[in-house]
Structures are given as structure tokens and as C-alpha cells.
Amino acid sequence: NHFMPTLTSYDPINRKPLGDVAITEPADIPATVQRAKQAQKTWAALSLVERQQNVVRAYECLSAVEDELTLLISKEMGKDHRRATYEVAGTVQNASYFTQEIGQALQNESMGRNGELQYRPLGVVAVLSPWNYPLAMANNLLLPALVAGNSVVLKPSEETPLVAELFVKTLNQVLPEGVLQIAHGDAETGKALVNAEINMVAFTGSLAAGKHIMASAASGLKRLVMDLGGNDPLIVMASADIDEAVQFAVASSFENTGQMCTSTERIYVDERIADEFEQKVVALASRYQAGAWDQNNVNIGPIVNPKQHANVLSQLEDAQSKGATFLLGKHQYELPYIQPTVVTGITPNMLLERDETFGPVVAISRFNHLPEAVERANASPYGLGAVVFGGAGANDVAKQIEAGMVGINQGVGGLGPWVSAKQSGFGFHGTAAGHRQFAQLRVISK
């Protein structure tokens, strides 16, 4: 009798077990990929329209488990009920629209009388998804891969396996067998999947893991779309609407308990308005409350696990030891929460400035001259998002920022593809150009 190893999911609030899933061991991955290859042939033989119809029907099944998915997101990662509801509803309600958008992006294009551009399936796509948006992030990568005619093996984060399990099980009520499979496990399972005979890796996660994946993918020249986190700067010019800048700074730093790759991580504010800006940030931040997802008025949940909690504390302790000033909160917190924290006097040698924090911290620094703010904003290996608040001249500042997405007097994303620059990623997803990254371009001359 073969013993089935299991992966246990824990509640981040009290570390109590929530449930188990069967692990796909590294030795079992080649067989999983083989099934995906077989299923992909039949799936790719369907017309684009037939695949779209299959996918839309599969996603319609999710409406029956919306409440259950919402509850699992709250329980597994501590996200408050409102945000979890929003994540599930967005995934379920937008599926048919996205399926249509992907289908349009993959239409054959005529090149005059003698030729055609075609978007063909790549084969087997490995999707490795994170815990911070356990449904939405998996969906953003898995949906275009499926519609393009690929089969998918999803390796979800080991922090949120139950969400992924229910998601895949529900879609598989409709999808042909083997087209979408799930492989649970830790980094070893992920490595085995990347090393297997797949054709593409679509990954959202850490920079360090992304570098390993890129190195492993090299031997088979596997296609890559990778979203690798950020250290997003916010520049607040003297001409900014201070109240709007404050509102954005706090909301963006605290959104999803700061556990978001486009969280505002470091703020550079013109010293002429810095006193007022800081006072207003503290007033607003102190209205936020950390606590369990099922409590009223809670908008900051637990940090996902003790390791991540310790990481945030190490950055706060480092800032404290190097002379930063805590305007709200402190550098020490008990598990599993980190209360809303506002720190000023951040300097380039502090971990808070250099590294991604992934916690509810507003980190502020003052500048005298704009070029100095731009230089510090760009002095990072990351280049995901950046935001500039200001009046005239904000456009000029935005042009100088090295990031894939720049917001002027607003947050990033939502309009175009999800794009990163520098070491924040490789390839991109979303909108027609992003959807086509999940297909092989073929030129037919006739």
C-alpha cells in the first residue's frame, strides 16, 4: 500500500490545521506531465471557439462554490472577508470576458494575399502561483494558457493549497481529463515540474525563485513569463495634492496587509511638505486595525506565516538600529500580527529601503531636490511599479522612473498588461499582447 504523503494547510492566526491535500512527489511529476502531453493533443485539436466554450462552462461551475472559496482565502491567508469576496467575484465574473479577449488576441491575422500569422499552442504550461492572491494570480496565468490550447499543471503555493484544490476540482467538472492538473508540494515539487518536459513556465513569486527557474529553463529553452515582486517607490512632489497623496500612500502600503507586489514600499516626499504629509499619514494609518478576518472593522490581517513575520520584524529592527524614527507602531510585534506602522528617516543603507517588505509598513524619507528622489527611486534591482504625485512636472518625473508600470496621481495597473522592468520580471501577461505570450507565433507564407 503506497503511503500518500500529505501537505497540511495552517490557519495563519493560530497555526491550527485547516485541511490536507495529497502531495505530488518529485518522482511522480514526469507521469503528471506525460498525462498533460496526451491531453494537450486532443485539446489543441479543438477549434479556438470550442476551447472557449469549454472554459466558459467550466468557470460557470465556480459560482456554486464562491462562498466556499471566499471562506478558504480568508482562513488560509487571513485576508479580510471583503477583499476575499472581491477576489473570488472578480475571478468568476470576469472569466467569460477574459476568455473572449484571449480568443480575439489569438485570431489568425492576414498578411495580405500571401500569408498569415497564426497563434499556436506551445504544449504543456507549468503555472506556479503565489499565496497572496491565491485565486486571482493562478487564474491570470492559467486562463490564457488553456484558451491558447495548452494543457496546464498548476503548482500552487503550499500556504494556500485548499483554495487551489477547490478551484481546479471545480473546473475539472467540465474540462477534459488531463487538460488541467494540480501538483501540490514544496519547492522540490516546483523544481521537478520546471525540470520536466514542459514547454513554458508561468510564475509569480520571489526574485530568488525566479532566478532558479530561469537557470533551470535554459537547458530546454522553455518559454517564460515571470512576475518577481517589487520594491515600489512613491515620489510626492511639493506640488502634490497632499490629502490625495496621503490617502494613496497609506492605502497602498496597507492593502492586503502589505502582502502585495505593487504595495508602496518606500516614499520620498519633498521636505517642504513633509511635516504636513507625515502628520496626516499618521492620523490616517492609526485608524487601521489589525485582527482576524471575521472581526468587524479589521482591515489588516495576520502575516501569512512566522517566517514572513520574522522577515518584516528584521527590517523594522534594522531601521530602528540605524536611526529611523517610528511615528506609529514599533519594531517588535507578537505573532501573527504587525500593527499599522509608520517609519520616517529611512536611508539607503536600511533593509526597509533595499528589500521588499511585504508587511503593513509606511516607510518615509525626505528629499531636497527632485533628481535625488528619482535617483533613489531607481536605485533598486526591482522595477515593477512606481507612483508620482504632483502637479505640473509629474509627467517629466514619471518618464525618468525605471519601472514597468508608473501611475501619475493614482496607482498602477488595470489599463494595460501587467509589466515589470529590470529584475521584477520577464515577459508579461494581460491584454492582447500578454495573452499572446502563451502561444507560439507561426508565419504561414503561401
C-alpha positions in Angstrom: 0.0 0.0 0.0 1.7 3.2 -1.2 1.7 5.8 1.6 0.3 9.1 0.3 2.3 12.0 1.8 0.1 15.0 2.5 0.6 18.7 2.8 -1.3 20.4 5.7 -2.6 23.9 5.4 -2.5 26.0 8.6 -4.5 29.0 9.8 -2.1 31.9 10.0 -3.9 33.3 13.1 -3.4 30.3 15.4 -1.4 27.8 13.2 -4.2 25.2 13.6 -4.5 22.8 10.7 -7.3 23.6 8.2 -7.0 20.5 6.0 -4.7 18.3 3.9 -4.0 17.7 0.3 -2.1 14.9 -1.4 1.5 15.8 -2.3 2.7 15.2 -5.8 6.2 14.0 -5.1 9.1 15.0 -7.5 9.3 11.3 -8.7 5.6 11.5 -9.8 6.0 14.7 -11.9 7.1 13.0 -15.1 3.9 10.9 -15.2 1.8 14.0 -14.5 3.5 15.8 -17.4 3.0 12.8 -19.6 -0.7 12.9 -18.9 -0.7 16.6 -19.7 1.0 16.0 -23.0 -1.5 13.3 -24.1 -4.5 15.5 -23.1 -3.0 18.5 -24.8 -3.1 16.9 -28.3 -6.8 16.4 -28.1 -7.4 19.8 -26.5 -5.3 21.6 -29.2 -7.2 19.8 -31.9 -10.4 21.6 -30.8 -11.2 24.9 -32.5 -10.4 28.1 -30.6 -14.2 28.6 -30.2 -14.7 25.1 -28.8 -12.0 25.6 -26.3 -13.5 29.0 -25.3 -16.9 27.4 -24.8 -15.4 24.6 -22.7 -13.6 27.1 -20.5 -16.6 29.4 -20.0 -18.7 26.4 -19.0 -16.0 25.3 -16.6 -15.9 28.7 -14.9 -19.7 28.8 -14.6 -19.3 25.9 -12.2 -17.3 28.1 -9.8 -20.4 30.2 -9.0 -21.7 27.3 -6.9 -18.5 27.4 -4.7 -18.0 31.2 -4.5 -18.8 31.3 -0.8 -16.6 28.3 0.0 -13.7 29.8 -2.0 -14.0 33.1 -0.2 -14.0 31.5 3.2 -10.9 29.4 2.3 -9.0 32.5 1.1 -9.8 34.2 4.5 -8.9 31.1 6.5 -5.7 30.1 4.6 -4.1 33.5 4.3 -6.0 35.7 6.7 -7.4 38.1 4.1 -10.5 40.0 5.4 -13.9 38.9 4.1 -14.4 42.0 1.9 -11.1 41.5 0.0 -11.6 37.8 -0.3 -15.1 38.2 -1.7 -13.8 40.7 -4.2 -11.0 38.4 -5.3 -13.4 35.5 -5.9 -16.1 37.6 -7.5 -13.6 39.2 -9.9 -12.3 35.8 -11.0 -15.7 34.2 -11.5 -17.5 37.2 -13.1 -14.7 38.2 -15.5 -13.9 34.7 -16.8 -16.2 34.9 -19.9 -15.0 38.4 -20.7 -11.3 37.4 -20.5 -11.9 34.2 -22.4 -13.4 36.3 -25.2 -10.5 38.8 -25.0 -7.9 36.0 -25.2 -9.8 34.4 -28.1 -9.6 37.7 -30.0 -5.9 38.1 -29.3 -5.3 34.6 -30.8 -7.2 35.0 -34.1 -5.2 34.3 -37.2 -4.0 37.6 -38.9 -3.9 38.0 -42.6 -0.6 39.3 -44.1 -2.0 40.4 -47.5 -2.8 37.7 -50.1 0.2 35.5 -49.5 0.5 35.0 -45.8 -1.0 34.6 -42.4 0.2 34.9 -38.7 -1.1 32.2 -36.5 -1.0 31.8 -32.7 -0.5 28.1 -32.0 -0.4 26.2 -28.7 3.0 25.8 -27.0 2.3 22.4 -25.3 2.4 21.9 -21.6 2.5 25.1 -19.4 3.6 24.9 -15.7 1.8 27.6 -13.7 3.4 28.3 -10.3 1.2 30.7 -8.3 1.7 32.6 -5.0 -0.3 32.7 -1.8 -1.1 36.4 -1.5 -3.9 36.3 -4.2 -4.3 32.5 -4.3 -7.2 32.5 -6.8 -6.6 35.6 -8.9 -2.9 35.1 -9.6 -3.3 31.4 -10.5 -6.2 32.4 -12.8 -4.3 35.2 -14.6 -1.8 32.7 -15.8 -3.9 29.6 -16.2 -6.8 31.1 -18.2 -4.8 32.4 -21.2 -2.7 29.2 -21.2 -5.8 27.0 -21.5 -7.6 29.1 -24.1 -4.4 29.1 -26.3 -4.7 25.3 -26.5 -2.1 24.3 -23.9 -2.6 21.9 -21.1 -1.7 23.2 -17.6 -0.1 21.7 -14.5 -0.7 24.1 -11.6 1.7 24.1 -8.7 0.1 26.4 -6.1 1.8 27.9 -3.0 2.0 25.4 -0.2 0.5 28.2 2.1 -2.9 28.1 0.2 -3.4 24.6 -1.2 -7.1 24.3 -0.3 -8.1 27.3 -2.4 -6.2 25.9 -5.4 -7.6 22.3 -4.9 -11.2 23.5 -4.9 -10.6 25.8 -7.9 -9.1 23.0 -10.0 -11.5 20.3 -8.9 -14.4 22.6 -9.8 -13.1 23.5 -13.3 -12.4 19.8 -13.9 -16.1 19.0 -13.7 -16.2 20.3 -17.3 -12.6 20.4 -18.7 -11.5 17.2 -20.5 -9.4 14.9 -18.3 -5.7 15.8 -18.0 -6.0 19.3 -19.5 -5.7 20.9 -16.1 -3.9 19.1 -13.3 -2.6 20.2 -9.9 0.7 19.3 -8.3 0.9 20.1 -4.6 4.1 20.2 -2.7 7.1 22.4 -1.6 9.9 23.9 -3.7 11.2 20.4 -4.6 7.9 19.6 -6.4 8.1 23.0 -8.1 11.7 22.3 -9.2 10.8 18.9 -10.6 8.0 20.5 -12.6 10.2 23.2 -14.1 12.8 20.5 -15.0 10.2 18.2 -16.6 9.4 18.0 -20.3 7.2 21.1 -20.3 7.2 23.9 -22.8 6.6 27.0 -20.7 6.8 28.2 -17.1 4.4 31.0 -15.9 5.5 32.0 -12.4 4.5 34.6 -9.9 6.7 34.7 -6.8 10.1 35.8 -5.4 13.1 37.1 -7.3 15.3 34.4 -5.9 13.0 31.6 -7.1 12.7 33.3 -10.4 16.4 33.2 -11.0 16.5 29.5 -10.2 13.6 28.9 -12.6 15.3 30.9 -15.4 18.5 28.9 -14.9 16.6 25.6 -15.0 14.5 26.6 -18.0 17.7 27.3 -20.0 18.6 23.7 -20.9 15.2 23.2 -22.7 14.9 26.9 -23.8 11.5 26.8 -22.1 9.3 29.9 -22.6 9.0 32.1 -19.5 6.5 34.6 -18.1 7.7 35.6 -14.6 6.4 38.2 -12.2 9.0 38.6 -9.4 7.9 41.1 -6.9 8.8 44.7 -6.4 10.0 47.5 -4.2 7.7 50.2 -5.4 8.7 53.8 -4.8 6.2 56.7 -4.4 7.5 60.2 -5.0 5.5 63.1 -3.5 6.3 66.4 -5.1 5.8 69.8 -3.4 3.0 70.5 -5.9 1.1 67.3 -5.0 -2.4 67.3 -3.6 -1.3 66.3 -0.1 -4.6 64.7 1.0 -4.8 62.5 -2.1 -1.1 61.5 -1.8 -1.6 60.6 1.9 -4.7 58.6 1.1 -2.9 56.6 -1.6 0.3 56.2 0.5 -1.5 54.6 3.4 -4.0 52.5 1.4 -1.2 51.2 -0.9 1.2 50.4 1.9 -1.5 48.5 3.9 -3.5 46.8 1.1 -3.7 43.0 1.7 -1.6 43.6 4.9 1.2 45.0 2.6 1.5 41.5 1.2 1.3 42.7 -2.4 4.0 43.0 -5.1 2.8 46.5 -6.0 2.5 47.7 -2.5 4.1 51.1 -1.9 7.3 50.1 -0.2 9.2 53.4 0.1 8.0 57.0 0.0 10.2 60.0 -1.0 8.4 63.3 0.0 9.6 66.9 -0.7 10.8 68.2 2.6 8.8 71.4 2.1 5.6 69.5 2.6 7.0 66.6 4.7 5.8 67.7 8.1 2.2 68.0 7.0 2.4 64.8 4.9 3.7 62.8 7.9 1.1 64.1 10.4 -1.7 63.2 8.0 -0.2 59.8 7.3 -0.1 59.0 11.0 -3.7 60.3 11.5 -5.0 58.0 8.7 -2.8 55.0 9.5 -3.8 55.0 13.1 -7.4 54.3 12.1 -6.4 51.0 10.6 -6.9 47.9 12.8 -5.1 44.6 12.7 -7.0 41.5 13.6 -8.8 38.3 12.5 -10.7 38.4 9.2 -14.1 37.7 10.8 -13.9 40.6 13.2 -15.7 43.9 12.4 -13.6 46.9 11.3 -10.5 44.9 10.7 -8.6 45.9 7.6 -5.1 44.4 8.3 -5.0 40.7 8.7 -2.3 38.4 10.0 1.1 37.9 8.3 0.9 34.7 6.4 3.4 32.7 8.4 6.1 33.0 11.2 9.0 33.2 8.7 7.4 36.1 6.9 6.6 37.8 10.2 10.2 37.5 11.3 11.3 39.0 8.0 9.3 42.1 8.5 10.5 42.5 12.1 14.1 42.1 11.0 13.6 45.1 8.6 11.9 47.2 11.3 14.7 46.3 13.9 17.3 47.2 11.3 15.7 50.6 10.7 15.4 51.2 14.4 19.1 50.4 14.9 20.2 52.7 12.1 18.3 55.7 13.4 14.9 55.7 11.8 12.0 57.3 13.7 8.8 55.4 14.5 5.9 57.8 14.2 3.3 55.0 14.7 3.9 51.4 16.0 7.2 49.9 17.0 9.9 47.5 15.8 8.6 44.5 17.8 5.3 42.7 17.4 4.0 39.3 18.7 2.8 36.7 16.1 0.8 36.7 13.9 0.1 40.4 13.5 2.1 43.5 12.7 0.1 46.6 13.7 0.0 49.6 11.3 3.5 51.1 11.4 4.8 54.4 10.1 8.6 55.0 10.0 10.4 58.1 8.8 14.0 58.9 8.3 14.6 55.9 6.0 18.1 55.8 4.5 19.5 53.9 1.6 21.5 51.5 3.9 18.3 50.3 5.6 16.7 47.0 4.7 13.4 48.8 4.6 14.6 50.7 1.6 16.6 47.9 -0.1 14.3 44.9 0.2 10.7 44.1 -0.4 8.9 44.3 3.0 5.6 42.5 2.4 4.0 43.9 5.6 1.9 46.9 6.7 4.6 49.5 6.9 4.6 53.1 5.6 8.3 53.9 5.1 9.1 57.6 4.5 12.2 59.6 3.5 12.6 63.3 2.8 14.3 64.9 -0.2 15.5 68.4 -1.1 15.8 68.1 -4.9 13.8 66.0 -7.3 16.8 64.4 -9.1 17.8 63.0 -5.7 14.3 61.4 -5.3 14.4 59.9 -8.8 17.9 58.5 -8.3 16.9 56.8 -5.0 13.6 55.5 -6.6 15.7 53.9 -9.4 18.5 52.5 -7.1 16.9 49.1 -6.9 17.2 45.8 -8.8 13.4 45.8 -8.9 11.3 47.7 -11.4 7.6 46.6 -11.1 5.5 49.7 -10.3 6.1 53.3 -9.2 3.9 56.2 -8.5 4.4 60.0 -8.7 2.1 62.5 -7.0 2.4 66.1 -8.2 1.1 68.9 -10.4 3.0 70.2 -13.4 6.2 68.3 -13.9 4.8 65.0 -12.6 4.9 63.6 -16.2 8.5 64.5 -16.5 9.4 62.7 -13.3 7.4 59.7 -14.4 9.4 59.4 -17.6 12.6 59.1 -15.6 11.4 56.2 -13.4 12.7 52.7 -14.3 9.5 50.6 -13.9 7.2 48.6 -16.0 4.1 50.5 -14.7 4.1 54.1 -13.5 1.0 55.8 -12.0 0.6 59.6 -12.0 -1.6 60.7 -9.1 -3.0 57.2 -9.0 -2.0 53.5 -8.5 -0.6 51.3 -11.2 -2.1 48.5 -13.3 -5.6 48.0 -14.7 -5.1 49.7 -18.0 -2.6 47.7 -20.0 -0.7 44.5 -19.5 0.9 43.6 -16.1 4.5 44.5 -16.9 7.7 44.6 -14.9 11.1 46.1 -15.7 14.6 45.2 -14.5 14.6 42.2 -12.2 11.0 42.4 -11.3 10.1 40.0 -14.1 10.5 38.6 -17.5 7.7 38.6 -20.1 4.3 39.9 -19.1 0.6 39.0 -19.1 -2.8 40.6 -19.5 -4.3 42.3 -22.6 -3.8 41.0 -26.2 0.0 41.4 -26.1 0.2 39.4 -22.9 -2.2 36.7 -23.9 0.0 36.0 -27.0 2.9 35.1 -24.7 1.1 31.8 -24.0 1.1 30.9 -27.7 3.7 30.1 -30.4 3.7 32.6 -33.3 3.7 30.9 -36.7 4.1 32.6 -40.0 2.5 30.9 -43.0 3.6 32.0 -46.5 1.5 30.8 -49.4 
